[in-house]
Amino acid sequence: MILLHNKLSDNGLLNQNRFRRGLGLLGLEHARFLCDRIFHVIDEKQEGIVRFEDFLKYMHTLIDGSTKQKAEQSFRMLDLRRNGRLFYNDIETIVTEMSVLWNTLTGSRGTHYHFLKNKYLSS
């Protein structure tokens, strides 16, 4: 993993485009929204760059973190505005983007978003 990071990085730093390209090597080339969300969660200082150590910290929490740490990290993934709050539009955007990703990965033409919206997001 460090070899891939070194290959993609510029002096040990990954900007958002390089980070996205790196995840594309893992088969996530169609997952721009997901890649960008992961990047923003890792880039806690909002510097527009990710260091290898930042990525390792993210992965450590994902794999070995406490339930509370994982919940906080997951919340940051959903907090599109980085303001500590979730809004209906945030959830709608996430559901839509994940539905598009699912359709792209599976070749499905279904409208999962409309199903989920009607089932879970309707007022």
DSSP file with accessible surface (Angstrom, degrees, kcal/mol):
  #  RESIDUE AA STRUCTURE BP1 BP2  ACC     N-H-->O    O-->H-N    N-H-->O    O-->H-N    TCO  KAPPA ALPHA  PHI   PSI    X-CA   Y-CA   Z-CA
    1    1 A M     >        0   0  138      0, 0.0     4,-2.3     0, 0.0     5,-0.2   0.000 360.0 360.0 360.0 -39.5    0.0    0.0    0.0
    2    2 A I  H  >  +     0   0   89      1,-0.2     4,-2.9     2,-0.2     5,-0.2   0.867 360.0  55.6 -65.3 -32.7    2.8    2.4    0.8
    3    3 A L  H  > S+     0   0  139      2,-0.2     4,-2.2     1,-0.2    -1,-0.2   0.919 108.4  47.4 -64.5 -42.2    4.3    1.7   -2.7
    4    4 A L  H  > S+     0   0   55      2,-0.2     4,-2.2     1,-0.2     5,-0.2   0.930 112.4  50.0 -63.2 -44.0    1.0    2.7   -4.3
    5    5 A H  H  X S+     0   0   13     -4,-2.3     4,-2.3     1,-0.2    -2,-0.2   0.937 111.6  48.0 -59.9 -46.4    0.9    5.8   -2.1
    6    6 A N  H  < S+     0   0   90     -4,-2.9    -1,-0.2     1,-0.2    -2,-0.2   0.878 110.9  51.7 -63.8 -36.1    4.5    6.8   -3.0
    7    7 A K  H  < S+     0   0  174     -4,-2.2    -1,-0.2    -5,-0.2    -2,-0.2   0.891 118.8  35.6 -66.6 -38.5    3.8    6.2   -6.7
    8    8 A L  H  < S+     0   0   18     -4,-2.2    -2,-0.2    -5,-0.2    -1,-0.2   0.719 104.0  87.8 -88.1 -22.0    0.7    8.5   -6.7
    9    9 A S     <  -     0   0   16     -4,-2.3     2,-0.6    -5,-0.2     5,-0.2  -0.288  67.9-136.1 -85.4 164.2    1.8   11.1   -4.2
   10   10 A D  B >  S-A   13   0A  93      3,-2.7     3,-1.2     1,-0.1    -3,-0.1  -0.957  92.3 -23.8-116.2 104.3    3.8   14.3   -4.7
   11   11 A N  T 3  S-     0   0  154     -2,-0.6    -1,-0.1     1,-0.3     3,-0.1   0.878 128.9 -49.8  57.2  39.0    6.4   14.4   -1.9
   12   12 A G  T 3  S+     0   0   28      1,-0.2    40,-0.7    -6,-0.2     2,-0.4   0.504 117.6 111.5  83.0   4.2    4.2   12.1    0.2
   13   13 A L  E <   -AB  10  51A  59     -3,-1.2    -3,-2.7    38,-0.1     2,-0.5  -0.913  50.3-157.6-116.7 138.3    1.0   14.1   -0.3
   14   14 A L  E     - B   0  50A  12     36,-2.4    36,-2.2    -2,-0.4     2,-0.1  -0.954   6.6-156.8-112.3 125.6   -2.1   13.1   -2.2
   15   15 A N  E  >  - B   0  49A  66     -2,-0.5     4,-2.5    34,-0.2     5,-0.2  -0.383  41.7 -91.0 -85.4 179.8   -4.5   15.8   -3.5
   16   16 A Q  H  > S+     0   0   51     32,-0.5     4,-2.5     1,-0.2     5,-0.2   0.891 124.9  49.6 -63.2 -41.3   -8.1   14.8   -4.2
   17   17 A N  H  > S+     0   0   96      2,-0.2     4,-2.3     1,-0.2    -1,-0.2   0.920 113.2  45.7 -65.1 -43.6   -7.5   13.9   -7.9
   18   18 A R  H  > S+     0   0   73      2,-0.2     4,-2.2     1,-0.2    -1,-0.2   0.887 112.5  51.8 -66.4 -38.4   -4.5   11.7   -7.1
   19   19 A F  H  X S+     0   0    8     -4,-2.5     4,-2.1     2,-0.2     5,-0.2   0.938 109.7  49.4 -61.6 -45.3   -6.4   10.1   -4.3
   20   20 A R  H  X S+     0   0   41     -4,-2.5     4,-1.8     1,-0.2    -2,-0.2   0.903 109.9  51.2 -60.9 -43.8   -9.4    9.4   -6.6
   21   21 A R  H  X S+     0   0  143     -4,-2.3     4,-1.3     1,-0.2    -1,-0.2   0.896 107.9  53.7 -60.2 -40.0   -7.0    7.8   -9.2
   22   22 A G  H  < S+     0   0    7     -4,-2.2     4,-0.4     1,-0.2     3,-0.4   0.911 109.0  46.7 -62.7 -42.2   -5.5    5.6   -6.5
   23   23 A L  H ><>S+     0   0   17     -4,-2.1     5,-1.8     1,-0.2     3,-1.1   0.816 103.6  64.4 -71.1 -26.3   -8.9    4.3   -5.5
   24   24 A G  I ><>S+     0   0   15     -4,-1.8     3,-1.9     4,-0.3     5,-0.6   0.865  93.9  60.5 -61.9 -32.9   -9.7    3.8   -9.2
   25   25 A L  I 3<5S+     0   0  114     -4,-1.3    -1,-0.3    -3,-0.4    -2,-0.2   0.734 100.4  55.9 -65.8 -20.4   -6.9    1.2   -9.2
   26   26 A L  I < 5S-     0   0  121     -3,-1.1    -1,-0.3    -4,-0.4    -2,-0.2   0.267 132.3 -92.5 -93.2   9.0   -8.9   -0.7   -6.6
   27   27 A G  I < 5S+     0   0   37     -3,-1.9     3,-0.3     1,-0.0    -3,-0.2   0.617  98.9 112.5  93.6  12.8  -11.9   -0.8   -9.0
   28   28 A L  I > < +     0   0   48     -5,-1.8     3,-2.0     1,-0.2    -4,-0.3   0.026  28.0 122.2-106.6  28.4  -13.6    2.4   -7.8
   29   29 A E  T 3 <S+     0   0  117     -5,-0.6     3,-0.2     1,-0.3    -1,-0.2   0.773  78.6  48.3 -63.0 -23.4  -13.1    4.5  -10.9
   30   30 A H  T 3  S+     0   0  111     -3,-0.3    -1,-0.3     1,-0.2     3,-0.3   0.380  94.0  81.7 -94.1   4.7  -16.9    5.0  -11.2
   31   31 A A    <>  +     0   0    3     -3,-2.0     4,-3.0     1,-0.2     5,-0.3  -0.311  44.9 144.0-108.4  49.1  -17.2    5.9   -7.5
   32   32 A R  H  > S+     0   0  147     -2,-0.2     4,-2.8     1,-0.2     5,-0.2   0.910  74.4  49.8 -54.9 -46.5  -16.2    9.6   -7.7
   33   33 A F  H  > S+     0   0   40     -3,-0.3     4,-2.4     2,-0.2    -1,-0.2   0.946 113.8  45.2 -59.1 -47.9  -18.7   10.6   -5.0
   34   34 A L  H  > S+     0   0   37      2,-0.2     4,-2.6     1,-0.2     5,-0.2   0.927 113.3  50.1 -63.5 -44.7  -17.6    7.8   -2.7
   35   35 A C  H  X S+     0   0    0     -4,-3.0     4,-2.6     1,-0.2    -1,-0.2   0.918 111.8  48.5 -59.1 -44.1  -13.9    8.6   -3.3
   36   36 A D  H  X S+     0   0   30     -4,-2.8     4,-2.4    -5,-0.3    -1,-0.2   0.888 110.6  50.4 -66.3 -38.3  -14.5   12.3   -2.6
   37   37 A R  H  X S+     0   0   21     -4,-2.4     4,-1.9    -5,-0.2    -2,-0.2   0.934 111.7  47.7 -65.2 -44.6  -16.4   11.6    0.6
   38   38 A I  H  X S+     0   0   21     -4,-2.6     4,-2.6     1,-0.2     5,-0.2   0.935 110.9  52.4 -61.3 -44.1  -13.6    9.3    1.9
   39   39 A F  H  X S+     0   0    1     -4,-2.6     4,-2.7     1,-0.2    -2,-0.2   0.934 109.4  48.6 -57.0 -46.0  -11.0   11.9    1.0
   40   40 A H  H  < S+     0   0   54     -4,-2.4    -1,-0.2     1,-0.2    -2,-0.2   0.834 110.6  50.9 -67.7 -31.3  -12.9   14.6    2.9
   41   41 A V  H  < S+     0   0    5     -4,-1.9    -1,-0.2     1,-0.2    -2,-0.2   0.923 113.9  44.2 -69.8 -42.3  -13.2   12.3    6.0
   42   42 A I  H  < S+     0   0    8     -4,-2.6     2,-2.3     1,-0.2     3,-0.2   0.899 102.5  68.5 -68.1 -38.8   -9.5   11.6    5.9
   43   43 A D    ><  +     0   0    5     -4,-2.7     3,-1.8    -5,-0.2    -1,-0.2  -0.402  62.0 161.0 -80.9  66.4   -8.6   15.3    5.3
   44   44 A E  T 3  S+     0   0   99     -2,-2.3    -1,-0.2     1,-0.3    -2,-0.1   0.816  71.1  53.3 -60.5 -33.0   -9.7   16.3    8.8
   45   45 A K  T 3  S-     0   0  150     -3,-0.2    -1,-0.3     4,-0.2    -2,-0.1   0.483 105.9-128.4 -83.7  -1.3   -7.8   19.6    8.6
   46   46 A Q    <   +     0   0  122     -3,-1.8    -2,-0.1    -6,-0.2    -6,-0.1   0.885  63.2 139.0  55.0  46.6   -9.4   20.5    5.3
   47   47 A E        -     0   0   92      2,-0.3    -1,-0.1     0, 0.0     3,-0.1   0.538  69.5-117.5 -93.1 -11.0   -6.0   21.2    3.7
   48   48 A G  S    S+     0   0   35      1,-0.3   -32,-0.5    -5,-0.2     2,-0.3   0.603  85.4  89.3  81.7  11.3   -6.9   19.5    0.4
   49   49 A I  E     -B   15   0A  40    -34,-0.2     2,-0.4   -33,-0.1    -2,-0.3  -0.963  60.2-150.4-138.6 155.1   -4.2   16.9    0.9
   50   50 A V  E     -B   14   0A   0    -36,-2.2   -36,-2.4    -2,-0.3     2,-0.2  -0.997  10.0-153.9-127.5 128.1   -3.9   13.5    2.5
   51   51 A R  E  >  -B   13   0A  71     -2,-0.4     4,-2.0   -38,-0.2     3,-0.4  -0.644  31.0-112.8 -91.5 158.6   -0.8   12.1    4.0
   52   52 A F  H  > S+     0   0   25    -40,-0.7     4,-2.6     1,-0.2     5,-0.2   0.895 119.6  56.0 -58.8 -37.9   -0.1    8.4    4.2
   53   53 A E  H  > S+     0   0  124      1,-0.2     4,-2.2     2,-0.2    -1,-0.2   0.872 105.0  52.1 -62.7 -37.7   -0.4    8.6    8.0
   54   54 A D  H  > S+     0   0   40     -3,-0.4     4,-2.2     2,-0.2    -1,-0.2   0.911 109.9  48.8 -63.2 -43.4   -3.9   10.2    7.6
   55   55 A F  H  X S+     0   0   30     -4,-2.0     4,-2.7     2,-0.2    -2,-0.2   0.918 110.5  50.7 -63.1 -43.0   -5.0    7.3    5.4
   56   56 A L  H  X S+     0   0   81     -4,-2.6     4,-2.9     1,-0.2    -2,-0.2   0.901 108.9  51.8 -62.4 -39.7   -3.6    4.8    7.9
   57   57 A K  H  X S+     0   0  110     -4,-2.2     4,-2.3     2,-0.2    -1,-0.2   0.926 110.4  48.8 -61.5 -44.4   -5.5    6.5   10.8
   58   58 A Y  H  X S+     0   0   24     -4,-2.2     4,-2.5     1,-0.2    -2,-0.2   0.943 114.0  45.6 -59.5 -48.2   -8.7    6.3    8.7
   59   59 A M  H  X S+     0   0   50     -4,-2.7     4,-2.6     1,-0.2     5,-0.3   0.887 109.8  54.6 -65.0 -39.6   -8.1    2.6    8.0
   60   60 A H  H  X>S+     0   0  106     -4,-2.9     4,-3.2     2,-0.2     5,-0.7   0.932 111.0  45.3 -59.5 -45.5   -7.2    1.8   11.6
   61   61 A T  H  X5S+     0   0   16     -4,-2.3     4,-1.4     3,-0.2    -2,-0.2   0.932 112.7  51.5 -63.3 -43.7  -10.5    3.4   12.8
   62   62 A L  H  <5S+     0   0   84     -4,-2.5    -2,-0.2    -5,-0.2    -1,-0.2   0.898 124.5  26.7 -59.8 -40.0  -12.4    1.6   10.0
   63   63 A I  H  <5S+     0   0  102     -4,-2.6    -2,-0.2    -5,-0.2    -3,-0.2   0.911 140.2  13.8 -91.9 -48.5  -10.9   -1.8   11.0
   64   64 A D  H  <5S+     0   0  110     -4,-3.2    -3,-0.2    -5,-0.3    -2,-0.2   0.356  91.2 121.2-116.2   4.0  -10.0   -1.6   14.6
   65   65 A G     << -     0   0    9     -4,-1.4    -4,-0.1    -5,-0.7    -6,-0.0  -0.218  66.8-100.1 -69.6 161.3  -11.8    1.5   16.0
   66   66 A S     >  -     0   0   59      1,-0.1     4,-2.6     4,-0.0     5,-0.2  -0.248  38.3-101.9 -69.9 167.8  -14.3    1.4   18.8
   67   67 A T  H  > S+     0   0  126      1,-0.2     4,-2.4     2,-0.2     5,-0.2   0.914 125.4  50.8 -58.6 -40.7  -18.0    1.5   18.0
   68   68 A K  H  > S+     0   0  143      2,-0.2     4,-2.6     1,-0.2    -1,-0.2   0.925 109.8  48.9 -64.7 -44.5  -18.0    5.2   18.9
   69   69 A Q  H  > S+     0   0   85      1,-0.2     4,-2.4     2,-0.2    -2,-0.2   0.913 112.7  48.2 -62.0 -41.7  -15.0    6.0   16.7
   70   70 A K  H  X S+     0   0   83     -4,-2.6     4,-2.6     2,-0.2    -1,-0.2   0.900 111.2  50.5 -66.6 -38.8  -16.6    4.2   13.8
   71   71 A A  H  X S+     0   0   57     -4,-2.4     4,-2.6    -5,-0.2    -2,-0.2   0.922 111.4  48.1 -65.0 -42.5  -19.9    6.0   14.3
   72   72 A E  H  X S+     0   0   90     -4,-2.6     4,-2.2     2,-0.2    -2,-0.2   0.914 113.1  47.9 -64.2 -41.6  -18.1    9.4   14.4
   73   73 A Q  H  X S+     0   0   10     -4,-2.4     4,-1.4     2,-0.2    -2,-0.2   0.915 112.0  49.6 -66.0 -40.6  -16.2    8.5   11.2
   74   74 A S  H  X S+     0   0   72     -4,-2.6     4,-1.4     1,-0.2    -2,-0.2   0.898 108.6  53.1 -64.8 -40.2  -19.4    7.3    9.5
   75   75 A F  H  X S+     0   0   75     -4,-2.6     4,-1.9     1,-0.2     3,-0.5   0.925 105.8  53.3 -61.2 -42.9  -21.2   10.5   10.5
   76   76 A R  H  < S+     0   0   81     -4,-2.2    -1,-0.2     1,-0.2    -2,-0.2   0.842 104.3  57.0 -62.2 -29.5  -18.4   12.6    8.9
   77   77 A M  H  < S+     0   0   42     -4,-1.4    -1,-0.2     1,-0.2    -2,-0.2   0.878 113.2  39.7 -67.1 -33.9  -18.9   10.6    5.8
   78   78 A L  H  < S+     0   0   59     -4,-1.4     2,-1.9    -3,-0.5    -2,-0.2   0.697  92.1  90.9 -87.4 -21.4  -22.6   11.7    5.8
   79   79 A D    ><  +     0   0   11     -4,-1.9     3,-1.4     1,-0.2    -1,-0.1  -0.512  51.3 173.5 -80.1  80.4  -21.9   15.3    6.9
   80   80 A L  T 3  S+     0   0   43     -2,-1.9    -1,-0.2     1,-0.3     6,-0.1   0.804  77.1  45.2 -62.0 -30.4  -21.6   16.8    3.4
   81   81 A R  T 3  S-     0   0  118      4,-0.3    -1,-0.3    -3,-0.2    -2,-0.1   0.456 101.7-130.8 -93.9  -4.1  -21.4   20.4    4.7
   82   82 A R  S <  S+     0   0   71     -3,-1.4    -2,-0.1    -6,-0.2    -6,-0.1   0.874  73.6 118.3  55.4  43.0  -18.9   19.6    7.5
   83   83 A N  S    S-     0   0   74      2,-0.4    -1,-0.1     0, 0.0     3,-0.1   0.294  87.4-106.0-120.3   8.9  -21.1   21.4   10.0
   84   84 A G  S    S+     0   0   49      1,-0.2     2,-0.3    -5,-0.1    -8,-0.0   0.614  89.3  96.7  78.5  12.9  -22.0   18.6   12.4
   85   85 A R        -     0   0  163    -10,-0.0     2,-0.4     2,-0.0    -2,-0.4  -0.965  61.5-142.8-134.9 150.6  -25.5   18.3   11.1
   86   86 A L        -     0   0   64     -2,-0.3     2,-0.3    -7,-0.1    -7,-0.1  -0.937  18.5-166.9-112.1 136.3  -27.4   16.2    8.7
   87   87 A F    >>  -     0   0   80     -2,-0.4     4,-2.0     1,-0.1     3,-0.7  -0.821  35.6-109.4-117.6 158.9  -30.1   17.6    6.5
   88   88 A Y  H 3> S+     0   0  103     -2,-0.3     4,-2.8     1,-0.3     5,-0.2   0.904 120.1  53.8 -51.4 -45.5  -32.7   15.9    4.4
   89   89 A N  H 3> S+     0   0   88      1,-0.2     4,-2.5     2,-0.2    -1,-0.3   0.838 105.0  55.0 -62.4 -33.5  -30.9   17.1    1.2
   90   90 A D  H <> S+     0   0    5     -3,-0.7     4,-2.4     2,-0.2    -1,-0.2   0.949 111.4  43.2 -62.4 -48.6  -27.7   15.5    2.4
   91   91 A I  H  X S+     0   0   48     -4,-2.0     4,-2.9     2,-0.2     5,-0.3   0.919 113.4  52.2 -64.5 -41.6  -29.3   12.1    2.9
   92   92 A E  H  X S+     0   0   44     -4,-2.8     4,-2.6    -5,-0.2    -1,-0.2   0.927 110.2  48.7 -60.8 -43.3  -31.1   12.5   -0.4
   93   93 A T  H  X S+     0   0   57     -4,-2.5     4,-2.8     2,-0.2     5,-0.2   0.933 112.7  47.8 -62.3 -45.2  -27.8   13.3   -2.2
   94   94 A I  H  X S+     0   0   23     -4,-2.4     4,-2.7     2,-0.2     5,-0.3   0.936 112.8  47.5 -63.6 -46.2  -26.1   10.3   -0.6
   95   95 A V  H  X S+     0   0   28     -4,-2.9     4,-2.2     1,-0.2    -1,-0.2   0.932 114.1  48.3 -62.3 -42.8  -28.9    7.9   -1.4
   96   96 A T  H  X S+     0   0   47     -4,-2.6     4,-2.4    -5,-0.3    -2,-0.2   0.949 113.6  45.8 -62.3 -49.2  -29.0    9.2   -5.0
   97   97 A E  H  X S+     0   0   74     -4,-2.8     4,-2.5     1,-0.2    -2,-0.2   0.893 113.2  49.0 -64.1 -39.7  -25.2    8.9   -5.5
   98   98 A M  H  X S+     0   0   74     -4,-2.7     4,-2.8    -5,-0.2    -1,-0.2   0.873 110.3  52.1 -69.6 -33.2  -25.0    5.5   -4.0
   99   99 A S  H  X S+     0   0   11     -4,-2.2     4,-2.7    -5,-0.3    -2,-0.2   0.925 110.0  48.2 -65.5 -43.6  -27.9    4.3   -6.2
  100  100 A V  H  X S+     0   0   73     -4,-2.4     4,-2.5     2,-0.2    -2,-0.2   0.928 112.5  49.4 -61.6 -44.2  -26.1    5.6   -9.3
  101  101 A L  H  X S+     0   0   17     -4,-2.5     4,-2.9     2,-0.2     5,-0.2   0.941 110.7  49.9 -60.0 -45.8  -22.9    3.8   -8.1
  102  102 A W  H  X S+     0   0  138     -4,-2.8     4,-2.4     1,-0.2     6,-0.4   0.936 111.4  48.7 -59.0 -46.2  -24.9    0.6   -7.5
  103  103 A N  H  X S+     0   0   32     -4,-2.7     4,-1.6     1,-0.2     5,-0.5   0.901 113.1  48.1 -61.4 -39.7  -26.4    0.8  -11.0
  104  104 A T  H  < S+     0   0   66     -4,-2.5    -2,-0.2    -5,-0.2    -1,-0.2   0.932 114.7  44.2 -67.1 -44.8  -23.0    1.5  -12.5
  105  105 A L  H  < S+     0   0   96     -4,-2.9    -2,-0.2     1,-0.2    -1,-0.2   0.844 124.4  33.5 -70.3 -33.6  -21.3   -1.4  -10.7
  106  106 A T  H  < S-     0   0   66     -4,-2.4    -1,-0.2    -5,-0.2    -2,-0.2   0.547 101.2-122.7-100.4 -10.6  -24.0   -3.9  -11.3
  107  107 A G     <  +     0   0   59     -4,-1.6    -3,-0.2    -5,-0.2    -4,-0.1   0.591  60.8 152.0  76.6  10.4  -25.2   -2.8  -14.7
  108  108 A S        -     0   0   41     -5,-0.5    -1,-0.2    -6,-0.4    -2,-0.1  -0.380  40.1-162.8 -74.1 150.1  -28.7   -2.4  -13.2
  109  109 A R        +     0   0  237     -3,-0.1    -1,-0.1    -2,-0.1    -6,-0.1   0.202  49.0 128.7-112.5  10.9  -31.1    0.2  -14.6
  110  110 A G        -     0   0   29      1,-0.1     2,-0.6   -11,-0.1     3,-0.2  -0.132  63.5-127.5 -66.3 163.3  -33.3    0.1  -11.5
  111  111 A T     >  +     0   0   92      1,-0.2     4,-1.7     2,-0.1     3,-0.3  -0.623  40.4 160.4-111.3  69.3  -34.3    3.2   -9.7
  112  112 A H  H  > S+     0   0   65     -2,-0.6     4,-3.0     1,-0.2     5,-0.3   0.846  70.9  62.9 -58.7 -34.4  -33.2    2.2   -6.2
  113  113 A Y  H  > S+     0   0   30      1,-0.2     4,-3.2     2,-0.2    -1,-0.2   0.941 103.2  47.0 -58.5 -46.6  -33.3    5.9   -5.2
  114  114 A H  H  > S+     0   0  100     -3,-0.3     4,-2.5     2,-0.2    -1,-0.2   0.906 112.5  50.3 -65.9 -37.2  -37.1    6.1   -5.8
  115  115 A F  H  X S+     0   0  120     -4,-1.7     4,-2.3     2,-0.2    -2,-0.2   0.960 115.1  42.7 -62.5 -49.5  -37.7    2.9   -3.9
  116  116 A L  H  X>S+     0   0   57     -4,-3.0     4,-3.4     1,-0.2     5,-1.0   0.903 113.2  52.4 -65.1 -40.7  -35.6    4.1   -0.9
  117  117 A K  I  X>S+     0   0   67     -4,-3.2     4,-1.0    -5,-0.3     5,-0.9   0.941 113.1  44.0 -60.6 -47.0  -37.1    7.6   -1.0
  118  118 A N  I  <5S+     0   0  113     -4,-2.5    -1,-0.2    -5,-0.2    -2,-0.2   0.875 121.3  40.2 -66.3 -36.4  -40.7    6.2   -1.0
  119  119 A K  I  <5S+     0   0  119     -4,-2.3    -2,-0.2    -5,-0.2    -1,-0.2   0.902 135.7   7.9 -80.4 -41.3  -39.9    3.7    1.7
  120  120 A Y  I  <5S+     0   0  154     -4,-3.4    -3,-0.2    -5,-0.2    -2,-0.1   0.686 126.0  46.4-117.8 -26.2  -37.6    5.6    4.1
  121  121 A L  I  <<S+     0   0   30     -5,-1.0    -3,-0.2    -4,-1.0    -4,-0.1   0.497  77.5 111.6-105.3  -3.1  -37.4    9.3    3.1
  122  122 A S      <       0   0   74     -5,-0.9    -4,-0.0    -6,-0.3     0, 0.0  -0.423 360.0 360.0 -73.3 148.1  -41.0   10.2    2.6
  123  123 A S              0   0  167     -2,-0.1    -1,-0.1     0, 0.0    -2,-0.1  -0.376 360.0 360.0 -74.8 360.0  -42.5   12.6    5.1
